[in-house]
Amino acid sequence: MLQINMADVVAVLSSLMPYLVTAAALVILALIVTFVVNKRTVRDQGIRKLIHSQSWIVALVGIVVAMSMMVTGPMATLLNNATITKYTLANSTVKNANTLAKNVQSEAITMLKNNDSNLPLQGKKVNVFGWGSTNPVYGGTGSGSMSDQYPTVSLLDGLKESGLQTNARLTKLYTDYRKDRPEVGMFAQDWTLPEVPAAQYSTGLIQQAKNFSDQAVVVITRVGGEGADLPTDMKADGITYTNNSKDYQDFQKGEHFLQLSKTEKDMIDLVTKNFDNVTLVYNGANTFQFDFLSSYPQIKSVLWCPPAGQTGFSALGGVLTGDINPSGKTSDTFLKNLKTANTQNNSGSFSYDNVDEFAQKVTGFTGKTSDVTPTFVNYSEGIYVGYKFYETAAAEGLIDYNQQVLYPFGYGLSYTSFKQEMGSISVKNGKVSFMVKVTNTGDTAGKDVVEVYYDPPYVNGGIEKASTNLITFEKTKKLDPGASESVSVEFNESDMASYDSKDAKAYVLERGDYGISIQSDSHSVIAKKTLSLPDTITYDSKNNTHDGDKEVATNEFDDAAGDVEYLSRANHFANYKTATAAPTNYSMSDKVKAEFVNNGNYNPKDHDKSSDKMPTTGAKNGVRLIDLRGKSYTDSKWDKLLDQLTFNEMDNLTAMGGYGTQAISSIGKIQLTDADGPASLNNNFTGIGSIGFPASTAFACTWNKDLAKQYGEMIGTMAHDMHVAGWYAPAMNIHRNAFSGRNFEYFSEDSLLSGVMASNQIAGAKEKGVYSFMKHFALNDQETNRLNMLCTWANEQSIREIYLKPFEMSVKKGGAQAVMSSFNYIGPTYAGANSALLQKVLRDEWGFRGFVLTDYFGGYGYQNADQEIRNGNDAMLATTSITNHVTDKSATSVKALRQATKNILYTTVNGWQYANGEPKVSTPIWRTAMYVIWGATGLLVIGLEFLAIRRYLERGKAAKLAVVNAAGQ
């Protein structure tokens, strides 16, 4: 669920201040009038009393008007969200969601090692070691948090569901040691890894454990979250960590979060000295450093159990007992030393040293205001991310593969064995196809994955190409022993094209021999055939675009390359050391300075076009939004509808896009709710959440397209139950580095695997009328400095082939209708105001029709509505008024505002809540309360006025009577 931060509080108070000041001023003015009148400046008592009453009546009316303007203005969105009806899941939905979640985790758990057929476990008793066994990782923090409304199956409960009996004395040792997991939150992180020191395991306890069972399972957990990357040096300044013992340090200088702490190592030492059959379960989304495994032959089995969601741990017990045959495959490459990754030196925090002129005062999450200046990160590895580097580097002789890689991408073991046979390749109408016969040659039923890779022809110094590239994959059905399945494989020839940013400035499929192989992982070839292409095809004309592009894909991100030296395969990666070295230049160039834009130097007037004509507003055409449902995006009726809207209606719709879209009653646009959460639906205002599913990394490990589609459909079903229109997911940034705090929310290091999972989830939700906000668009692959004007430098080829590919697939194959732009800059331009990204590529090339929403709108020194709506970002994820309103009312600005409004309305009217006509909605309870207060105030004012005038007249009569009586005497 959303965490409240002081920056939000400050923003809300700032927006309310004018109204509160007005109310306070009216009270003070009434007091002053009362005081002055009481000083006998007015001698007539009747008039004095009348002035008293009138001043307080005016103050009362003024205060009610000010408060009404406040609640219907800056407070309206917050009040609408806070008082919305709370809808929960139907019982049938809960049951079906829990079943699906277990099915997903059943195929996500990946067996990395199983010597001597140690698994499945023999016997029903097992000792489970490790504090994490009592506090496992269900998801991530921040947007990945789980709802507490539904029962959660713990790791130990999951084992017990499968009939395993665990050692209660060990469990008590861990729960007595610490019950809660240290918080790795958005605003503060405690990286402490609780683990009972080996010295606290008594001799009696160990002997009892040995008597209980000869099988031991060791659980190691790691959690990540939104807001911070995982520490690469546990002794670095600013790292909060509490050692488990006063006698030693858990980590030494330079040791990182994804390796064993000393306490964990001591525990493993203890277990392996006393047990010969040990299974290690790693529960986390980030690849772990398993360099210690070779020192412990007793660790015969290793399972990777990604964050399991609320019920996924039910599957772990089944895998351990053999009721479930593991079929997961790694979504990332497991290195023997994570800090040797080719991206390591260029991941993390890098600040410019000459950009004081761009400093902006920013109120952070804690409410503290400070000067923030631009930062940067260099994607200097180019297209050589993950396995694409390690396989190519090995092929070129740069590295000894076995010295660097422990478990390849796409790797996973089974309790059975399979044989895959590759048929002959056929090419027809640009389609490459062949059959793969998969046979279960073992004695246990199970599933296998057909992984298809291609090795393109490479010319030294030519277009950069990796030697191994996943191009498609299929997962078999469950095959009984001896059973076979013929799997049909098909892909487009154009899928093997490379982007040439230097010469053709287009996608190019070069002539030559392409190796097409089926593999058990990215490194192990089962069978390989050659496909020879006689001619080079350049996709550079409208009659010959790449992958169905509406317009030719050509260079749009030359300004994002910067002055970075990019890794090249030329001469066997001759520039490896210099290209992958840490930055030495921390100065922003004069050229980039001239292009860099933030709120300090952006002036909308500088971007006005004299040729723009002011659009019509406030017309009376009688068109309702429902009239446009199912209509073409270019239907002429849209103009009639948009002509009816006022500037304020359009501005409110675009400015207040946080967790839903606002109502426009004049056209029948109702308020709609959008929910956060990559693994669930979380309504951050009602506090209602859905069932939490396994993490996105778990979905990638399934390599199962159907499960991804079923999950999208389940999101749709849960959204209907919860009255949710849009889903802030899936997130499909790349696992560029193992230490990214948000890897749990992203799928994989591979763009195709990520794109397949994401596009199927989106397609499933779309079938239910729910629009998914694919995010974070784009190149938002680390948490460090992501809010701090982070300039991401990358070359065009890597942007298109690696970082944009999952988004492209989500639009073209998944039918994405909504986008969440990212916080970072792409080169010198904020992604949420980057017309090359949001207009040229997303809309013009890919044909996207829908609306773009910012990531959380906090201003941050670079978010402003004027710049964003002119460059393709339609709505601001805001609930309070800061820089999210359009301030410029020129024809250029109103025209852009109109276009943004159309994009939002086009998406929302085609959602499920408009399927049966214009929805009927009740008045929000706070508005009803406000109307009651108005009525009560009106009656009170009338009554007070009546009493005041009557008393004034009575005093006047009394005074006259007193004068008459005095005269008579």
LINMOZI-V874342 format. One record per residue. N is the residue number from 1. RES is the residue in one small letter. SS is DSSP state (~ for helix, > for strand, _ for the rest). D_CENTER is the distance of its C-alpha to the mean C-alpha in Angstrom with 2 decimals. Layout:
# LINMOZI-V874342
N,RES,SS,D_CENTER
N,RES,SS,D_CENTER
This chain:
# LINMOZI-V874342
1,m,_,12.94
2,l,_,12.73
3,q,_,15.06
4,i,_,17.82
5,n,_,18.53
6,m,~,21.77
7,a,~,20.47
8,d,~,19.76
9,v,~,23.20
10,v,~,24.85
11,a,~,23.41
12,v,~,24.61
13,l,~,27.97
14,s,~,28.39
15,s,~,27.91
16,l,~,30.35
17,m,~,32.90
18,p,~,35.07
19,y,~,35.63
20,l,~,36.34
21,v,~,38.69
22,t,~,40.45
23,a,~,41.00
24,a,~,42.27
25,a,~,44.51
26,l,~,46.07
27,v,~,46.92
28,i,~,48.41
29,l,~,50.34
30,a,~,51.78
31,l,~,52.82
32,i,~,54.49
33,v,~,56.36
34,t,~,57.50
35,f,~,58.65
36,v,~,60.48
37,v,~,62.20
38,n,~,63.24
39,k,~,64.97
40,r,~,67.55
41,t,~,66.67
42,v,_,67.19
43,r,_,70.45
44,d,_,70.39
45,q,~,68.79
46,g,~,67.82
47,i,~,66.04
48,r,~,64.39
49,k,~,63.05
50,l,~,61.91
51,i,~,60.00
52,h,~,58.39
53,s,~,57.19
54,q,~,56.10
55,s,~,54.04
56,w,~,52.10
57,i,~,51.71
58,v,~,50.30
59,a,~,47.98
60,l,~,46.82
61,v,~,46.17
62,g,~,44.42
63,i,~,42.16
64,v,~,41.25
65,v,~,40.56
66,a,~,38.40
67,m,~,36.41
68,s,~,36.08
69,m,~,34.80
70,m,~,32.30
71,v,~,30.90
72,t,~,30.95
73,g,_,29.45
74,p,_,26.83
75,m,_,26.66
76,a,~,26.43
77,t,~,22.69
78,l,~,22.37
79,l,~,25.43
80,n,~,24.38
81,n,~,21.15
82,a,~,23.06
83,t,_,25.95
84,i,_,24.37
85,t,_,25.78
86,k,_,24.10
87,y,_,23.66
88,t,_,23.16
89,l,_,22.98
90,a,_,26.27
91,n,~,27.87
92,s,~,27.89
93,t,~,24.15
94,v,~,23.64
95,k,~,26.10
96,n,~,24.66
97,a,~,21.06
98,n,~,22.40
99,t,~,24.42
100,l,~,21.64
101,a,~,19.43
102,k,~,22.51
103,n,~,23.12
104,v,~,19.74
105,q,~,20.28
106,s,~,23.87
107,e,~,22.92
108,a,~,20.12
109,i,_,22.49
110,t,>,23.90
111,m,>,27.42
112,l,>,27.91
113,k,>,31.53
114,n,>,34.33
115,n,~,37.71
116,d,~,40.85
117,s,~,38.96
118,n,_,38.02
119,l,_,35.56
120,p,_,35.92
121,l,_,37.36
122,q,_,41.04
123,g,_,41.87
124,k,_,40.05
125,k,>,39.99
126,v,>,37.52
127,n,>,36.97
128,v,>,33.34
129,f,>,32.99
130,g,_,30.23
131,w,~,28.87
132,g,~,25.45
133,s,~,27.28
134,t,_,27.60
135,n,_,24.11
136,p,_,21.74
137,v,_,17.98
138,y,_,16.46
139,g,_,12.74
140,g,_,10.84
141,t,>,11.19
142,g,~,9.60
143,s,~,7.09
144,g,~,8.12
145,s,_,11.67
146,m,_,14.28
147,s,_,16.79
148,d,_,20.30
149,q,_,22.09
150,y,_,22.67
151,p,_,24.49
152,t,_,22.68
153,v,_,24.43
154,s,_,24.82
155,l,~,25.52
156,l,~,29.22
157,d,~,29.29
158,g,~,27.86
159,l,~,30.73
160,k,~,33.22
161,e,~,32.17
162,s,_,33.31
163,g,_,36.63
164,l,_,36.13
165,q,>,37.83
166,t,>,36.31
167,n,_,38.29
168,a,~,38.15
169,r,~,39.75
170,l,~,36.95
171,t,~,34.37
172,k,~,36.41
173,l,~,36.56
174,y,~,32.78
175,t,~,32.30
176,d,~,35.24
177,y,~,33.75
178,r,_,30.49
179,k,_,28.78
180,d,_,25.47
181,r,_,22.70
182,p,_,22.31
183,e,_,19.27
184,v,>,16.57
185,g,_,14.90
186,m,_,13.14
187,f,_,16.62
188,a,_,18.79
189,q,>,18.82
190,d,_,21.73
191,w,_,21.65
192,t,_,24.79
193,l,_,25.27
194,p,_,27.84
195,e,_,30.39
196,v,_,34.02
197,p,_,36.37
198,a,~,38.67
199,a,~,41.69
200,q,~,40.72
201,y,_,41.12
202,s,_,44.76
203,t,~,47.14
204,g,~,47.71
205,l,~,44.02
206,i,~,43.72
207,q,~,46.97
208,q,~,45.82
209,a,~,42.64
210,k,~,44.80
211,n,~,47.05
212,f,~,44.16
213,s,_,42.78
214,d,_,42.97
215,q,>,39.30
216,a,>,36.62
217,v,>,32.85
218,v,>,31.00
219,v,>,27.40
220,i,>,25.26
221,t,>,21.80
222,r,_,19.04
223,v,_,15.95
224,g,_,13.02
225,g,>,10.49
226,e,_,8.49
227,g,_,11.22
228,a,>,13.46
229,d,_,14.22
230,l,_,16.79
231,p,_,20.37
232,t,_,22.43
233,d,_,25.52
234,m,_,25.94
235,k,_,28.91
236,a,_,27.33
237,d,_,27.78
238,g,_,25.27
239,i,_,24.31
240,t,_,25.06
241,y,_,26.64
242,t,_,29.59
243,n,_,31.82
244,n,_,32.98
245,s,_,36.58
246,k,_,38.82
247,d,_,40.67
248,y,_,38.08
249,q,_,34.77
250,d,_,31.85
251,f,_,30.71
252,q,_,32.73
253,k,_,31.88
254,g,_,29.54
255,e,_,28.29
256,h,_,24.57
257,f,_,22.23
258,l,_,21.94
259,q,_,25.68
260,l,_,28.10
261,s,_,29.32
262,k,~,33.11
263,t,~,33.11
264,e,~,31.09
265,k,~,33.44
266,d,~,36.45
267,m,~,35.28
268,i,~,34.95
269,d,~,38.36
270,l,~,39.79
271,v,~,38.42
272,t,~,39.49
273,k,~,42.94
274,n,~,43.48
275,f,_,41.79
276,d,_,42.22
277,n,>,39.59
278,v,>,36.19
279,t,>,32.77
280,l,>,29.74
281,v,>,26.45
282,y,>,23.39
283,n,>,20.54
284,g,_,17.32
285,a,_,14.45
286,n,_,15.71
287,t,_,18.99
288,f,_,21.90
289,q,_,25.12
290,f,_,27.80
291,d,_,30.63
292,f,_,32.70
293,l,~,33.16
294,s,~,36.24
295,s,~,37.98
296,y,_,37.76
297,p,_,39.46
298,q,_,39.30
299,i,>,35.53
300,k,>,36.14
301,s,>,32.84
302,v,>,29.20
303,l,>,26.31
304,w,>,22.62
305,c,_,20.98
306,p,_,17.16
307,p,_,15.61
308,a,_,17.43
309,g,_,16.09
310,q,_,18.89
311,t,_,21.50
312,g,_,20.70
313,f,~,23.16
314,s,~,25.87
315,a,~,25.54
316,l,~,26.20
317,g,~,29.68
318,g,~,30.40
319,v,~,29.58
320,l,~,31.81
321,t,~,34.65
322,g,_,34.42
323,d,_,33.81
324,i,_,30.60
325,n,_,30.97
326,p,_,27.88
327,s,_,26.57
328,g,_,23.26
329,k,_,22.90
330,t,_,21.02
331,s,_,17.81
332,d,_,18.67
333,t,_,21.95
334,f,>,23.38
335,l,>,25.47
336,k,_,28.50
337,n,_,27.57
338,l,~,23.94
339,k,~,25.18
340,t,~,27.10
341,a,_,24.04
342,n,_,24.72
343,t,_,21.53
344,q,~,22.35
345,n,~,24.57
346,n,~,22.12
347,s,_,19.01
348,g,_,18.78
349,s,_,20.48
350,f,_,22.94
351,s,>,24.45
352,y,_,26.89
353,d,_,30.38
354,n,_,31.86
355,v,_,29.57
356,d,~,31.02
357,e,~,31.61
358,f,~,27.89
359,a,_,27.44
360,q,>,25.82
361,k,>,26.20
362,v,>,22.84
363,t,>,22.49
364,g,_,20.02
365,f,_,18.28
366,t,_,21.65
367,g,_,23.55
368,k,_,25.31
369,t,>,25.94
370,s,>,26.33
371,d,>,26.78
372,v,>,23.79
373,t,_,24.53
374,p,_,22.67
375,t,>,21.33
376,f,>,20.74
377,v,>,19.65
378,n,>,21.62
379,y,_,20.36
380,s,_,24.03
381,e,_,23.79
382,g,_,23.30
383,i,_,22.75
384,y,_,23.80
385,v,_,20.55
386,g,_,20.80
387,y,~,23.60
388,k,~,24.53
389,f,~,25.88
390,y,~,27.57
391,e,~,29.28
392,t,~,30.42
393,a,~,31.51
394,a,~,33.52
395,a,~,35.07
396,e,_,36.09
397,g,_,37.54
398,l,_,35.34
399,i,_,34.26
400,d,_,35.64
401,y,~,32.88
402,n,~,34.04
403,q,~,34.11
404,q,~,30.45
405,v,>,28.65
406,l,>,29.01
407,y,>,26.92
408,p,_,25.99
409,f,_,22.97
410,g,_,23.65
411,y,_,26.04
412,g,_,26.90
413,l,>,30.17
414,s,_,31.71
415,y,_,34.67
416,t,_,36.38
417,s,_,37.02
418,f,>,36.46
419,k,>,38.28
420,q,>,36.75
421,e,>,39.15
422,m,>,38.21
423,g,_,40.20
424,s,_,41.44
425,i,_,39.17
426,s,>,39.77
427,v,>,38.76
428,k,>,39.25
429,n,_,38.05
430,g,_,35.41
431,k,>,34.09
432,v,>,34.37
433,s,>,34.97
434,f,>,36.53
435,m,>,36.79
436,v,>,35.88
437,k,>,37.94
438,v,>,36.26
439,t,>,38.70
440,n,>,38.26
441,t,_,41.00
442,g,_,40.51
443,d,_,41.52
444,t,_,38.26
445,a,_,36.21
446,g,>,32.76
447,k,_,30.22
448,d,_,29.81
449,v,>,27.49
450,v,>,29.06
451,e,>,27.27
452,v,>,28.57
453,y,>,28.51
454,y,>,30.40
455,d,>,32.22
456,p,_,33.06
457,p,_,36.22
458,y,_,35.72
459,v,_,38.18
460,n,_,38.44
461,g,_,37.10
462,g,_,35.76
463,i,_,32.29
464,e,_,29.92
465,k,_,29.33
466,a,_,28.14
467,s,_,30.76
468,t,_,28.40
469,n,>,25.71
470,l,>,24.21
471,i,>,25.05
472,t,>,24.83
473,f,>,25.04
474,e,>,26.29
475,k,>,26.54
476,t,_,29.91
477,k,_,30.92
478,k,_,32.41
479,l,>,35.65
480,d,_,38.66
481,p,_,40.84
482,g,_,42.69
483,a,_,40.66
484,s,>,39.24
485,e,>,36.77
486,s,>,36.96
487,v,>,33.51
488,s,>,33.36
489,v,>,31.45
490,e,>,30.91
491,f,>,29.12
492,n,>,30.00
493,e,~,32.06
494,s,~,29.90
495,d,~,26.90
496,m,~,28.82
497,a,_,29.16
498,s,>,28.06
499,y,>,27.14
500,d,>,30.08
501,s,_,29.12
502,k,_,32.56
503,d,_,35.25
504,a,_,34.33
505,k,_,31.10
506,a,>,29.99
507,y,>,29.07
508,v,>,32.12
509,l,>,33.26
510,e,_,36.06
511,r,_,39.20
512,g,>,40.00
513,d,>,39.38
514,y,>,35.98
515,g,>,35.74
516,i,>,34.07
517,s,>,33.56
518,i,>,32.43
519,q,>,31.21
520,s,_,30.42
521,d,_,27.76
522,s,_,27.14
523,h,_,30.42
524,s,_,32.79
525,v,>,34.44
526,i,>,36.11
527,a,>,37.69
528,k,>,37.56
529,k,>,39.19
530,t,>,39.64
531,l,>,38.80
532,s,>,40.82
533,l,>,39.91
534,p,_,42.98
535,d,_,41.52
536,t,_,38.72
537,i,>,36.58
538,t,>,34.90
539,y,>,32.50
540,d,_,33.64
541,s,>,35.22
542,k,_,34.34
543,n,_,36.25
544,n,>,34.38
545,t,_,30.68
546,h,~,28.17
547,d,~,26.39
548,g,~,27.40
549,d,_,26.15
550,k,_,27.63
551,e,_,28.67
552,v,_,29.41
553,a,_,26.59
554,t,_,28.03
555,n,_,27.17
556,e,_,24.85
557,f,_,23.43
558,d,~,26.67
559,d,~,25.93
560,a,~,22.82
561,a,_,25.07
562,g,_,26.78
563,d,_,29.58
564,v,_,27.76
565,e,_,29.72
566,y,_,27.73
567,l,_,28.49
568,s,_,30.97
569,r,_,32.57
570,a,~,35.84
571,n,~,38.71
572,h,~,36.80
573,f,~,33.99
574,a,_,36.64
575,n,_,34.28
576,y,~,31.98
577,k,~,33.01
578,t,~,32.78
579,a,~,29.59
580,t,~,27.60
581,a,_,29.32
582,a,_,27.67
583,p,_,28.04
584,t,_,31.45
585,n,_,31.21
586,y,_,29.24
587,s,_,30.78
588,m,_,29.26
589,s,_,31.75
590,d,~,33.77
591,k,~,32.41
592,v,~,28.78
593,k,~,29.96
594,a,~,31.56
595,e,~,28.33
596,f,_,25.89
597,v,_,24.92
598,n,_,23.59
599,n,_,24.80
600,g,_,27.95
601,n,_,29.32
602,y,_,27.84
603,n,_,30.53
604,p,~,29.99
605,k,~,33.75
606,d,~,33.65
607,h,~,31.64
608,d,_,33.75
609,k,_,35.63
610,s,_,39.20
611,s,_,39.22
612,d,_,36.63
613,k,_,38.27
614,m,_,37.21
615,p,_,35.75
616,t,_,37.48
617,t,_,36.16
618,g,_,37.51
619,a,_,39.48
620,k,_,40.91
621,n,_,40.19
622,g,_,39.51
623,v,_,36.41
624,r,_,33.81
625,l,~,30.18
626,i,~,30.92
627,d,~,33.48
628,l,~,30.77
629,r,_,28.98
630,g,_,29.24
631,k,_,30.81
632,s,_,30.09
633,y,_,27.85
634,t,_,31.11
635,d,_,33.32
636,s,_,35.74
637,k,~,35.20
638,w,~,31.90
639,d,~,34.04
640,k,~,36.23
641,l,~,33.37
642,l,~,31.77
643,d,~,35.27
644,q,~,35.43
645,l,_,32.57
646,t,_,33.30
647,f,~,31.58
648,n,~,30.47
649,e,~,29.02
650,m,~,26.94
651,d,~,25.91
652,n,~,24.88
653,l,~,22.79
654,t,~,20.85
655,a,~,20.82
656,m,_,19.73
657,g,_,16.66
658,g,_,14.75
659,y,_,13.77
660,g,>,16.35
661,t,>,18.99
662,q,_,22.38
663,a,_,25.72
664,i,>,28.45
665,s,~,31.46
666,s,~,33.80
667,i,~,32.25
668,g,_,30.99
669,k,>,27.29
670,i,_,26.12
671,q,_,23.31
672,l,>,20.30
673,t,>,17.51
674,d,>,13.81
675,a,>,11.86
676,d,>,8.58
677,g,_,7.41
678,p,_,6.18
679,a,_,9.83
680,s,_,11.64
681,l,_,12.39
682,n,>,12.87
683,n,_,15.19
684,n,_,14.98
685,f,_,18.51
686,t,_,20.51
687,g,_,19.05
688,i,_,19.06
689,g,>,16.58
690,s,_,16.84
691,i,_,17.49
692,g,_,14.80
693,f,_,14.57
694,p,_,14.49
695,a,_,11.39
696,s,~,10.09
697,t,~,12.50
698,a,~,15.15
699,f,~,14.85
700,a,~,15.36
701,c,~,18.31
702,t,~,19.91
703,w,_,20.42
704,n,_,21.08
705,k,~,20.18
706,d,~,21.84
707,l,~,19.79
708,a,~,16.55
709,k,~,18.46
710,q,~,19.79
711,y,~,16.44
712,g,~,15.49
713,e,~,18.94
714,m,~,18.54
715,i,~,15.45
716,g,~,17.93
717,t,~,20.68
718,m,~,18.89
719,a,~,17.80
720,h,~,21.50
721,d,~,22.62
722,m,~,20.41
723,h,_,21.17
724,v,_,17.61
725,a,_,17.39
726,g,>,13.78
727,w,>,10.53
728,y,>,7.13
729,a,_,6.06
730,p,_,6.65
731,a,>,4.42
732,m,_,7.67
733,n,_,8.30
734,i,_,11.49
735,h,_,12.89
736,r,_,15.23
737,n,_,16.41
738,a,_,16.78
739,f,_,16.20
740,s,_,12.59
741,g,_,11.40
742,r,_,7.93
743,n,~,9.71
744,f,~,9.58
745,e,~,6.06
746,y,_,7.44
747,f,_,10.82
748,s,_,13.59
749,e,_,15.63
750,d,_,17.04
751,s,~,15.99
752,l,~,18.09
753,l,~,17.00
754,s,~,13.32
755,g,~,14.56
756,v,~,16.80
757,m,~,14.40
758,a,~,11.85
759,s,~,14.87
760,n,~,16.61
761,q,~,13.98
762,i,~,13.88
763,a,~,17.67
764,g,~,18.18
765,a,~,16.48
766,k,~,18.35
767,e,~,21.57
768,k,_,21.22
769,g,_,20.75
770,v,_,17.10
771,y,>,15.00
772,s,>,11.42
773,f,>,9.21
774,m,>,8.24
775,k,>,5.74
776,h,>,6.06
777,f,>,9.79
778,a,_,11.08
779,l,_,12.14
780,n,_,9.46
781,d,_,10.38
782,q,_,11.43
783,e,_,11.03
784,t,_,14.74
785,n,_,15.87
786,r,_,12.65
787,l,_,14.14
788,n,_,17.65
789,m,_,18.42
790,l,>,17.18
791,c,>,19.13
792,t,>,17.83
793,w,>,20.95
794,a,_,20.97
795,n,_,23.59
796,e,~,23.43
797,q,~,23.93
798,s,~,20.99
799,i,~,18.71
800,r,~,19.92
801,e,~,20.53
802,i,~,17.58
803,y,~,14.58
804,l,_,15.10
805,k,~,16.52
806,p,~,13.64
807,f,~,12.96
808,e,~,16.73
809,m,~,17.18
810,s,~,14.74
811,v,~,16.94
812,k,~,20.23
813,k,_,20.01
814,g,_,17.40
815,g,_,18.52
816,a,_,15.25
817,q,_,16.24
818,a,>,13.40
819,v,>,11.01
820,m,>,8.66
821,s,>,10.22
822,s,_,9.31
823,f,_,11.31
824,n,_,13.44
825,y,>,16.71
826,i,>,17.76
827,g,_,21.25
828,p,_,22.82
829,t,>,20.72
830,y,>,17.56
831,a,~,15.05
832,g,~,15.03
833,a,~,18.79
834,n,_,19.33
835,s,~,21.64
836,a,~,21.92
837,l,~,18.28
838,l,~,17.98
839,q,~,21.60
840,k,~,23.33
841,v,~,20.87
842,l,~,18.52
843,r,~,21.35
844,d,~,24.60
845,e,~,24.03
846,w,_,21.63
847,g,_,22.97
848,f,_,19.80
849,r,_,20.91
850,g,_,18.57
851,f,>,16.87
852,v,>,14.35
853,l,>,12.65
854,t,>,11.79
855,d,>,8.97
856,y,>,10.83
857,f,_,14.41
858,g,_,16.54
859,g,_,18.85
860,y,_,18.57
861,g,_,21.58
862,y,_,20.15
863,q,_,18.48
864,n,_,21.23
865,a,~,21.62
866,d,~,24.77
867,q,~,23.32
868,e,~,20.14
869,i,~,21.91
870,r,~,24.46
871,n,_,22.05
872,g,_,19.97
873,n,_,17.28
874,d,_,18.49
875,a,>,16.94
876,m,>,15.89
877,l,>,13.38
878,a,_,16.37
879,t,_,18.74
880,t,_,21.41
881,s,_,23.51
882,i,_,23.03
883,t,_,22.79
884,n,_,20.98
885,h,_,24.35
886,v,_,26.33
887,t,_,29.40
888,d,_,31.22
889,k,_,33.13
890,s,_,34.58
891,a,~,34.88
892,t,~,32.17
893,s,~,29.75
894,v,~,30.72
895,k,~,30.53
896,a,~,26.91
897,l,~,26.19
898,r,~,27.90
899,q,~,25.86
900,a,~,22.54
901,t,~,24.05
902,k,~,25.08
903,n,~,21.66
904,i,~,20.26
905,l,~,23.39
906,y,~,23.48
907,t,~,20.13
908,t,~,20.89
909,v,~,24.49
910,n,_,23.63
911,g,_,21.47
912,w,~,23.10
913,q,~,24.40
914,y,~,26.80
915,a,_,28.05
916,n,_,31.26
917,g,_,32.15
918,e,_,31.38
919,p,_,29.84
920,k,_,31.96
921,v,_,30.45
922,s,_,32.17
923,t,_,32.49
924,p,_,30.08
925,i,~,32.07
926,w,~,31.78
927,r,~,33.37
928,t,~,36.08
929,a,~,36.71
930,m,~,36.92
931,y,~,39.43
932,v,~,41.44
933,i,~,41.54
934,w,~,42.69
935,g,~,45.41
936,a,~,46.47
937,t,~,46.52
938,g,~,48.56
939,l,~,51.05
940,l,~,51.22
941,v,~,51.89
942,i,~,54.54
943,g,~,56.13
944,l,~,56.11
945,e,~,57.52
946,f,~,60.22
947,l,~,61.12
948,a,~,61.10
949,i,~,63.35
950,r,~,65.62
951,r,~,66.05
952,y,~,66.68
953,l,~,69.33
954,e,~,70.77
955,r,~,71.03
956,g,~,72.66
957,k,~,75.20
958,a,~,75.84
959,a,~,76.40
960,k,~,78.80
961,l,~,80.63
962,a,~,80.99
963,v,~,82.44
964,v,~,84.86
965,n,~,85.92
966,a,~,86.46
967,a,~,88.56
968,g,~,90.56
969,q,_,91.39
